């Protein structure tokens, strides 16, 4: 165990890794938006600064939530992939988002993705996690065969675009 942690409590140790706002937002964009590169993550709606983003990406790699790999065609382009540990955070992030839907003044555009996941429940979360496993780890990482439905991220994006269109008239 690291010597600089406050205690061995599982909540504390989880917060040591995930406890600042930027870390969860970086994971959110990789998981739900499909951002895999530094510039894509930098373009998020919260406008993270490049030095904070670089620090959070390094921390997520260090803690085993992301894997960093180079692109042989473009030596400076790094691709970030989720690990199984990060994929298993999906239910926690959905629950956090569901709490926000109920208690905070969210906008329809951003709430739309979460409503798709919330209405689908744990079965849809499992399907989404398998899609993430296939995308980030490889086709053999799936725990179940594909349901054959449109991908969950596509359904979330369609809901977001529909909400955006409704808001703009």
Secondary structure, 3 states (H helix, E strand, C coil): CCCCCCCCCHHHHHHHHHCCHHHHHHHHHHHHHCCCCHHHHHCCCCCCCHHHHHHHHHHHHHCCCEEEEEECCEEEEEEEEECHHHHCCHHHHHHHHHHHHHHCCCCHHHHHHHHHHHHHHHHHHHHHHHHHHHHHCCHHHCCCCCCCCCCHHHHHHHHHHHHHHHHHC
